[in-house]
């Protein structure tokens, strides 16, 4: 991700790019929800030129199936995590059930990446 900071730090970039990648400029990681958004945009013909560079790197390094696995895991975990970090409370049984689903999704991603 360093290449993005180097290439775009002093450049005027689109609002879409700023919204997606702003954490990288602060040396933070991309959020789960942003990964979901980025991967969904890979097939879009409306992707802006700045974001297209990042998408090209992803497409060169990972096949579509791997990216969809990552997207699915990020979306699912993000949807669970966001309410938990704010107001929702899960019972222990609910937590165990969600943990099983999360581990399954993460294992699928790991299997694809390695």
C-alpha positions, 0 to 999 in steps of 0.5 A, spaced: 500 500 500 506 504 500 505 505 493 499 508 493 501 513 499 507 515 494 504 516 488 498 520 490 500 523 497 501 530 493 496 529 488 489 531 487 485 525 487 478 524 486 473 524 492 471 517 490 479 515 491 479 519 498 473 516 501 476 509 499 483 510 501 484 515 506 486 511 511 492 509 507 494 516 507 494 516 515 498 509 515 492 505 517 489 499 514 483 499 510 476 498 514 472 491 512 467 495 509 472 499 504 474 492 502 467 490 500 466 497 497 473 496 493 472 489 490 464 490 488 467 496 484 472 492 480 467 490 475 464 497 475 465 501 468 464 507 472 470 506 476 475 513 477 482 513 474 485 513 481 481 507 484 483 503 477 490 503 479 489 500 485 484 495 482 489 493 477 494 491 482 488 487 485 486 483 479 493 482 477 495 478 483 488 475 485 483 471 481 476 473 481 474 467 486 479 469 491 477 477 491 469 474 491 471 470 498 475 476 501 469 481 499 464 476 502 468 475 508 469 482 509 462 484 508 459 479 513 464 480 519 463 488 518 456 487 518 457 483 525 462 488 528 459 495 526 453 494 531 458 490 536 462 496 537 457 501 538 450 498 541 449 491 540 450 485 545 450 478 543 448 472 547 454 467 548 450 462 544 449 467 538 457 469 539 459 462 538 454 461 532 457 467 529 464 465 531 463 459 527 461 462 520 467 467 521 472 462 522 469 458 516 470 465 512 477 467 514 479 460 513 476 460 505 480 467 504 487 464 507 486 458 503 485 462 497 491 467 498 496 461 500 
